[in-house]
Amino acid sequence: MGGPELEYIGMRRNEAGIGLSNLVYNFLRYVQLIKMGWAPAGA
């Protein structure tokens, strides 16, 4: 899902950027699993 390289100044901004990237990746992966029928659609 190749996102851009993070080039923030400061540890907190890097942590926030990485955290948001992980959140978006996990959300998109969950949608894929639902479409494939491998995950329940509603929790």
N, C-alpha and C positions, 0 to 999 in steps of 0.2 A: 504494500500500500504506500510505497515510497513517499514519505513526506520530505519537506525541505530540511536542510541542515539548520540547526538552531545556533544562532550566533548572538545571544543576548549578553549584555554586560551585567554581571552579578549572579551570584549563586541562586538567590531566590527567584529571579526571572527565569533562569535555566530550569529550575525545579518546576515552576509553574508551566512553562512551555512543554516540558517533557510530560508532565501530568495531564495536560490537556490533549496532547498527542495520543497518549495511552487511552484516555477516555474515548476519544473519537474512534480509534482503532477498535477498541472492544465493542463499542456500539455497532460499528459497521460489520464486524465479525459476527455479532449476535444476529443481526438482520440476515446475513448470509446463511447462518445455521437454521434460522426459522424457515427461510425459503427452501432449503434442502430437506426440511422435515426432521432435523436432528435435535431441535430444541423446542420446548413448549412456547406457544405464541404469547401467552399471558401468564404473568406470575403473581 
